[in-house]
């Protein structure tokens, strides 16, 4: 009987040890799981980065929206506007008349362009912005200015945005032939 009890005791000890070894994970299994989770995390991070538009594409959309809102303003209020690119920003300039002391409008030579209080300037410091005009017949407009008139005229120009190795160019006037 004692012998039988000892044999049973030995069997339960070995059975318990074998169950104990099978319930946990080995170091290799844990490392494989960690590597798979790391690879999945890198794929997710990469896809999130690709889904976010670059700073240049975002600035292009902002400039296009700004031009459309200025065109709407110009046609609504019948007032010409100039968009001037200088010192890392696009400033909206409106035409101001200097008034004589007898409350008459000054001659055209005494009038001037000044920053408009209706539109906030677009700031784009790290991105280089340049404007090239298709037709440079305008003597009074510098190279970095786009003029928008109440009759629907807008200076035909190409706006180029560049940062690092990325370059985007777009026209102020869209081709209707496309």
C-alpha positions in Angstrom: 0.0 0.0 0.0 2.7 2.4 0.9 4.4 1.5 -2.4 1.2 2.2 -4.3 0.8 5.6 -2.5 4.4 6.5 -3.4 3.9 5.6 -7.0 0.7 7.7 -7.2 2.6 10.5 -5.5 5.4 10.3 -8.1 2.9 10.2 -11.0 1.1 13.3 -9.7 4.3 15.2 -9.3 5.5 14.3 -12.9 2.0 15.1 -14.3 2.0 18.4 -12.4 5.4 19.3 -13.7 4.5 18.5 -17.3 1.3 20.6 -17.1 3.3 23.5 -15.6 5.7 23.5 -18.5 3.0 23.4 -21.1 1.0 26.3 -19.7 3.5 29.1 -20.3 5.1 30.6 -23.4 8.7 30.2 -24.4 11.0 33.1 -24.9 11.1 32.5 -28.7 7.3 32.6 -28.9 7.1 35.9 -27.1 9.8 37.4 -29.3 7.9 36.3 -32.4 4.8 38.0 -31.2 6.6 41.2 -30.3 8.2 41.3 -33.8 4.8 40.8 -35.5 3.2 43.5 -33.4 6.2 45.8 -34.3 5.8 45.2 -38.0 2.1 45.9 -37.9 2.7 49.1 -35.9 5.2 50.3 -38.5 2.7 49.6 -41.3 0.0 51.6 -39.5 2.4 54.5 -38.9 3.5 54.6 -42.5 -0.1 54.6 -43.8 -1.0 57.4 -41.4 1.9 59.5 -42.7 1.0 58.9 -46.3 -2.6 59.8 -45.7 -1.6 63.3 -44.3 -1.1 65.9 -47.1 2.3 67.6 -47.3 2.7 71.2 -46.2 3.1 72.3 -49.9 -0.2 70.7 -50.9 -1.9 72.2 -47.9 -0.5 75.7 -48.8 -1.6 75.2 -52.5 -5.2 74.6 -51.3 -5.1 77.6 -49.0 -3.8 79.9 -51.8 -6.4 78.6 -54.2 -9.2 79.2 -51.6 -7.8 82.7 -50.9 -7.8 83.6 -54.6 -11.4 82.4 -55.0 -12.5 84.4 -51.9 -10.7 87.5 -53.1 -12.3 87.1 -56.6 -15.7 86.9 -54.9 -15.0 90.0 -52.8 -13.8 92.0 -55.8 -16.8 91.2 -57.9 -19.2 91.8 -55.0 -17.8 95.2 -53.9 -16.5 96.3 -57.3 -13.0 97.1 -55.9 -9.7 95.9 -57.4 -7.4 93.8 -55.3 -3.7 92.8 -55.6 -2.2 89.7 -54.0 1.5 90.4 -53.3 4.0 87.7 -52.3 6.9 89.1 -50.2 8.8 88.2 -47.1 7.3 84.7 -46.7 3.6 85.8 -46.9 0.9 86.6 -49.4 -0.6 90.0 -48.5 -3.9 91.3 -49.9 -3.6 94.9 -51.0 -6.6 97.2 -51.7 -6.7 100.4 -53.6 -7.0 103.5 -51.3 -7.7 107.0 -52.4 -6.0 109.9 -50.7 -8.6 112.5 -49.9 -7.9 116.2 -50.4 -8.8 118.6 -47.6 -11.9 119.7 -49.4 -13.3 116.1 -49.4 -12.7 115.4 -53.1 -10.9 112.3 -54.2 -7.3 112.8 -55.1 -6.0 112.3 -58.6 -5.0 108.7 -59.5 -1.3 109.5 -59.0 -1.9 110.3 -55.4 -3.7 107.0 -54.7 -1.9 104.0 -53.3 -2.2 100.3 -52.5 -2.1 99.2 -48.9 -2.8 96.0 -47.0 -6.4 95.2 -46.8 -8.0 94.8 -43.3 -10.6 92.4 -44.7 -8.2 89.6 -45.5 -5.5 88.0 -43.2 -2.1 87.4 -44.9 -1.2 83.9 -45.7 2.1 83.0 -44.0 4.4 80.4 -45.6 7.9 81.0 -44.1 9.6 77.6 -44.7 8.1 77.1 -48.1 9.5 79.1 -51.1 6.8 80.7 -53.2 7.4 82.4 -56.6 5.2 83.8 -59.2 6.0 83.9 -62.9 3.7 85.7 -65.3 2.7 84.6 -68.7 2.3 88.1 -70.1 4.3 90.8 -68.4 2.9 93.9 -70.2 2.0 95.5 -66.9 4.7 98.2 -66.1 3.2 99.2 -62.7 2.9 95.7 -61.3 6.0 94.0 -59.9 6.8 90.3 -60.6 5.4 89.0 -57.3 1.9 90.5 -57.6 -1.4 89.1 -58.9 -4.1 91.6 -59.8 -7.8 90.8 -59.6 -10.2 93.3 -61.2 -14.0 93.6 -60.8 -14.6 92.7 -64.5 -13.3 89.2 -63.7 -9.7 89.8 -64.9 -7.0 88.0 -63.0 -3.3 88.1 -63.8 -2.3 85.0 -65.8 0.5 83.7 -63.7 2.0 80.4 -62.5 2.6 80.1 -58.7 5.4 77.7 -57.8 5.7 76.3 -54.3 8.9 74.4 -53.3 10.3 72.9 -50.1 13.2 70.4 -50.0 12.7 68.1 -53.0 9.0 68.8 -53.5 7.8 71.2 -56.2 4.2 72.1 -57.1 3.1 74.6 -59.7 -0.4 75.8 -60.6 -1.9 78.6 -62.7 -4.1 81.4 -61.4 -6.3 80.9 -64.5 -7.6 77.4 -65.2 -7.7 76.3 -68.8 -11.2 75.7 -70.0 -10.0 73.4 -72.8 -9.2 70.6 -70.4 
